Amino acid sequence: MSEDKAIWPPVEPVAAGLKGRCPRCGVGRLFSGFLTVAKQCGVCRLDYSFADAGDGPAVFVILIIGFVVVGLALWMEVTLSPPLWLHLLLWIPLTLVLSLGSLRLIKGVLITLQYRNKAAEGRLDKGQ
């Protein structure tokens, strides 16, 4: 990856990840589907086989969205005391929308940070 810096200008990993762009050139698409990582960049031909976010995105989504939704639900219960059906009507769809919306963003950021920090090199050097 050392020759990448000579050929391609540095890319801000968080911005590229949020946009779903290549961590090397910042232009090509990172995803081929909603959460499926492409095989390689269509612009700079970077092989995305290093990309393995694992369960990290799901853990961050659970922690962040869970905190927001539970906090809002508790606030609403204490201040307004709505019926249970209203809680279900509000919080289940909100949880689904926020979770699905943020999962791709967080996965993109984790993959671009993995590339920037050369996290895959140790795994590749061990022959895994």
GIMO-V253648 format. One record per pair of residues at least 24 apart in sequence whose ideal C-beta (glycine too) atoms are under 6 Angstrom apart, sorted by sequence separation. I is the first residue (numbers start at 1). J is the second residue. If there is no record, write none. Layout:
I:J  I:J
This chain:
22:46  69:95  65:98  65:99  61:99  61:102  61:103  57:103  60:106  57:106  57:107  57:110  53:107  56:110  53:110  53:111  51:111  50:120  30:108  18:105  20:108  23:112  17:108  17:109  23:115  14:109  17:112  16:112  13:112  13:113  13:116  1:118
